[in-house]
Amino acid sequence: MAFSSSGSSSLDTEVNTCSKECLKSYQTLQKQYDQQREILNKANLEIIAYQLGLESLETRIVVHQKNKAVFEEDITFLKYDVKVRDNSITELKNQLEESLEEKDDLKLKLAKFKTSSKNLTNMINSQISPKDKTGLIYDSQLNERDLNNKSDVFKSASDSSVNESEEDNNQANDRYKAGEGYHAVPPPYTRNFMPPKS
C-alpha cells in the first residue's frame, strides 16, 4: 500500500505538474489568442474603414467622371461660342471696313458733285447775260452794278438780237425767253443746253 500510496502521490504530482504546465501554456495561448483577436478586430475595423474609404473614393471617382463629362461638354460649347463670336467679330470688322470705304467713296462723290455743281453754275452764269437773267429766277441774284454796266448790257443785247428768226428756231434760247406759256423759272437741265451764239 505504501507502494500504491507512493504511486498515487507521484501521479498527483505528475497531474499537478502537468496541469500547471497546461495552465501556463493555456495562459500563454490565451494571451496570444487575445492579442491575435485584438489584432484581428483592429484589422477588421481597418478593413471596414478601408472599404468605406474605397466606396467614398469610388463615388468621388464617379462624381468626378460625371463632372469631367459635363466640363468637357461645357468646354466644347464654350469653344464653339468663342468660335461663333470670333466669326461675328470678323464679319462686323469686314462690314465696318466696307462701310468706311463706302463712306469715303460717298465723301469723294459728294465733293466731286459739289465741285461739278459749282462749275456748272459758273458756266451757266457765264453763258447767260444779265439782260437775259432779268425776268427769270436770277432777278434776285443780280446786282445793280450788273445792270448799270451799260457795255455789258449792250454787248448782251447785241448778242441776243443777232438774228431773231434763228432765236425763234433755237430751243435752248427759247426756254429763257419770257413769253406766253413760259414761266419765270426755266425748265430743269436736260443736257441739251446750247450756249448763245456770239
FENQUIQUI-V325756 format. One record per residue. RES is the residue in three letters. BURIAL is I if it has 16 or more other C-alpha atoms within 10 Angstrom, else O. Layout:
res=RES burial=BURIAL
res=RES burial=BURIAL
//
This chain:
res=MET burial=O
res=ALA burial=O
res=PHE burial=O
res=SER burial=O
res=SER burial=O
res=SER burial=O
res=GLY burial=O
res=SER burial=O
res=SER burial=O
res=SER burial=O
res=LEU burial=O
res=ASP burial=O
res=THR burial=O
res=GLU burial=O
res=VAL burial=O
res=ASN burial=O
res=THR burial=O
res=CYS burial=O
res=SER burial=O
res=LYS burial=O
res=GLU burial=O
res=CYS burial=O
res=LEU burial=O
res=LYS burial=O
res=SER burial=O
res=TYR burial=O
res=GLN burial=O
res=THR burial=O
res=LEU burial=O
res=GLN burial=O
res=LYS burial=O
res=GLN burial=O
res=TYR burial=O
res=ASP burial=O
res=GLN burial=O
res=GLN burial=O
res=ARG burial=O
res=GLU burial=O
res=ILE burial=O
res=LEU burial=O
res=ASN burial=O
res=LYS burial=O
res=ALA burial=O
res=ASN burial=O
res=LEU burial=O
res=GLU burial=O
res=ILE burial=O
res=ILE burial=O
res=ALA burial=O
res=TYR burial=O
res=GLN burial=O
res=LEU burial=O
res=GLY burial=O
res=LEU burial=O
res=GLU burial=O
res=SER burial=O
res=LEU burial=O
res=GLU burial=O
res=THR burial=O
res=ARG burial=O
res=ILE burial=O
res=VAL burial=O
res=VAL burial=O
res=HIS burial=O
res=GLN burial=O
res=LYS burial=O
res=ASN burial=O
res=LYS burial=O
res=ALA burial=O
res=VAL burial=O
res=PHE burial=O
res=GLU burial=O
res=GLU burial=O
res=ASP burial=O
res=ILE burial=O
res=THR burial=O
res=PHE burial=O
res=LEU burial=O
res=LYS burial=O
res=TYR burial=O
res=ASP burial=O
res=VAL burial=O
res=LYS burial=O
res=VAL burial=O
res=ARG burial=O
res=ASP burial=O
res=ASN burial=O
res=SER burial=O
res=ILE burial=O
res=THR burial=O
res=GLU burial=O
res=LEU burial=O
res=LYS burial=O
res=ASN burial=O
res=GLN burial=O
res=LEU burial=O
res=GLU burial=O
res=GLU burial=O
res=SER burial=O
res=LEU burial=O
res=GLU burial=O
res=GLU burial=O
res=LYS burial=O
res=ASP burial=O
res=ASP burial=O
res=LEU burial=O
res=LYS burial=O
res=LEU burial=O
res=LYS burial=O
res=LEU burial=O
res=ALA burial=O
res=LYS burial=O
res=PHE burial=O
res=LYS burial=O
res=THR burial=O
res=SER burial=O
res=SER burial=O
res=LYS burial=O
res=ASN burial=O
res=LEU burial=O
res=THR burial=O
res=ASN burial=O
res=MET burial=O
res=ILE burial=O
res=ASN burial=O
res=SER burial=O
res=GLN burial=O
res=ILE burial=I
res=SER burial=I
res=PRO burial=I
res=LYS burial=I
res=ASP burial=I
res=LYS burial=I
res=THR burial=I
res=GLY burial=O
res=LEU burial=I
res=ILE burial=O
res=TYR burial=O
res=ASP burial=O
res=SER burial=O
res=GLN burial=O
res=LEU burial=O
res=ASN burial=O
res=GLU burial=O
res=ARG burial=O
res=ASP burial=O
res=LEU burial=O
res=ASN burial=O
res=ASN burial=O
res=LYS burial=O
res=SER burial=O
res=ASP burial=O
res=VAL burial=I
res=PHE burial=O
res=LYS burial=O
res=SER burial=I
res=ALA burial=O
res=SER burial=O
res=ASP burial=O
res=SER burial=I
res=SER burial=O
res=VAL burial=O
res=ASN burial=O
res=GLU burial=O
res=SER burial=O
res=GLU burial=O
res=GLU burial=I
res=ASP burial=O
res=ASN burial=O
res=ASN burial=O
res=GLN burial=O
res=ALA burial=O
res=ASN burial=I
res=ASP burial=O
res=ARG burial=I
res=TYR burial=I
res=LYS burial=I
res=ALA burial=I
res=GLY burial=O
res=GLU burial=O
res=GLY burial=O
res=TYR burial=O
res=HIS burial=O
res=ALA burial=I
res=VAL burial=O
res=PRO burial=O
res=PRO burial=O
res=PRO burial=O
res=TYR burial=O
res=THR burial=O
res=ARG burial=O
res=ASN burial=O
res=PHE burial=O
res=MET burial=O
res=PRO burial=O
res=PRO burial=O
res=LYS burial=O
res=SER burial=O
//
